[in-house]
Amino acid sequence: MKRVLLPILMALLLTSCGSQIVYSHRPLAAEGCRVRYTAIYQDNAPLLFVEVMSDRLIFTGTPTIKLKTFDGEIFTLYGVSLATSSETSGMVIGSVVVPISELQAKAQFSITDDQIKLLNKGISKVRISTAPITHERTFSQDVIGKRLFKQFESVKKKNKRILIP
């Protein structure tokens, strides 16, 4: 009984520790990518960490993200490309091994407190400067904005508790 409960409890703990990830999106478009948005604070400065997992998309030299709120306000975040790594595996179909490769491109974007407040209005469109094609996604309802706003607020509160003895 203990052998069964221990792995289940560990899995629950690990999934609750990963609550920093706000949204992961996998479209059915030709690009077939997953995008994760994470709110972080580094040296008391808010940053938006973005990870794109795809078979071919990587960040350009100077990554940018354009966000459009449901009120029609558009703002741009400028960032720094952190790393691009690849993972290769294979799938056996019949007697043939089909190679599968995935790129993971990571970048962090500076964001101001005023831009964080705009996130609370909801995000209707995201455009990320990736190569060879630009990743663009339109939402009919808010999926990213309010979650990111709440995440920035909770991370900010945690940082204040850590700094104050």
Backbone hydrogen bonds, N-H to C=O, Kabsch-Sander energy under -0.5 kcal/mol:
donor,donor_aa,acceptor,acceptor_aa,energy
4,V,1,M,-0.6
5,L,1,M,-2.2
6,L,2,K,-2.2
8,I,4,V,-1.2
9,L,5,L,-2.7
10,M,6,L,-2.3
11,A,7,P,-2.2
12,L,8,I,-2.1
13,L,9,L,-2.3
14,L,10,M,-2.5
15,T,11,A,-2.0
16,S,12,L,-1.9
17,C,13,L,-1.7
18,G,14,L,-1.0
19,S,16,S,-1.0
21,I,18,G,-1.4
22,V,37,Y,-2.7
23,Y,37,Y,-0.9
25,H,35,V,-1.6
32,G,29,A,-0.7
34,R,53,M,-2.6
35,V,25,H,-1.3
36,R,51,E,-2.5
37,Y,23,Y,-1.4
38,T,49,F,-2.5
39,A,20,Q,-0.8
40,I,38,T,-0.5
40,I,47,L,-2.4
42,Q,45,A,-2.5
45,A,42,Q,-1.3
47,L,40,I,-3.0
48,L,109,F,-2.8
49,F,38,T,-3.0
49,F,47,L,-0.6
50,V,48,L,-0.5
50,V,107,A,-2.9
51,E,36,R,-2.1
52,V,105,A,-2.9
53,M,34,R,-3.0
53,M,51,E,-0.5
54,S,52,V,-0.6
54,S,103,L,-2.2
55,D,31,E,-0.5
58,I,131,A,-2.1
60,T,129,S,-1.6
65,I,77,L,-2.2
66,K,127,R,-2.7
67,L,65,I,-0.5
67,L,75,F,-2.8
68,K,125,K,-2.2
69,T,73,E,-2.8
70,F,122,G,-1.2
72,G,69,T,-1.5
75,F,67,L,-2.3
77,L,65,I,-3.0
79,G,63,P,-2.5
80,V,108,Q,-2.4
82,L,106,K,-2.8
83,A,106,K,-1.3
85,S,104,Q,-2.3
87,E,102,E,-2.4
89,S,100,I,-3.4
91,M,98,V,-2.4
93,I,91,M,-0.7
93,I,96,V,-3.0
94,G,92,V,-0.6
95,S,93,I,-0.6
96,V,93,I,-2.0
98,V,91,M,-3.4
98,V,96,V,-0.6
100,I,89,S,-3.6
102,E,87,E,-2.5
103,L,54,S,-4.3
104,Q,85,S,-3.2
105,A,52,V,-2.8
105,A,103,L,-0.5
106,K,83,A,-3.0
107,A,50,V,-2.2
108,Q,80,V,-2.1
109,F,48,L,-2.5
110,S,78,Y,-1.8
111,I,46,P,-1.4
116,I,112,T,-1.9
117,K,113,D,-1.9
118,L,114,D,-1.4
119,L,115,Q,-1.2
120,N,116,I,-0.7
120,N,117,K,-0.8
121,K,118,L,-1.5
122,G,119,L,-1.8
124,S,68,K,-3.4
124,S,122,G,-0.5
125,K,68,K,-1.4
126,V,137,R,-2.7
127,R,66,K,-2.2
128,I,135,H,-3.1
129,S,64,T,-2.5
130,T,128,I,-1.5
131,A,58,I,-3.0
135,H,128,I,-1.6
136,E,134,T,-0.5
137,R,126,V,-2.6
139,F,124,S,-3.2
148,L,144,I,-2.7
149,F,145,G,-2.6
150,K,146,K,-2.5
151,Q,147,R,-2.2
152,F,148,L,-2.9
153,E,149,F,-2.2
154,S,150,K,-2.4
155,V,151,Q,-2.6
156,K,152,F,-2.2
157,K,153,E,-2.0
158,K,154,S,-2.2
159,N,155,V,-2.2
160,K,156,K,-1.9
161,R,157,K,-2.0
162,I,158,K,-1.8
163,L,159,N,-2.0
164,I,160,K,-1.9
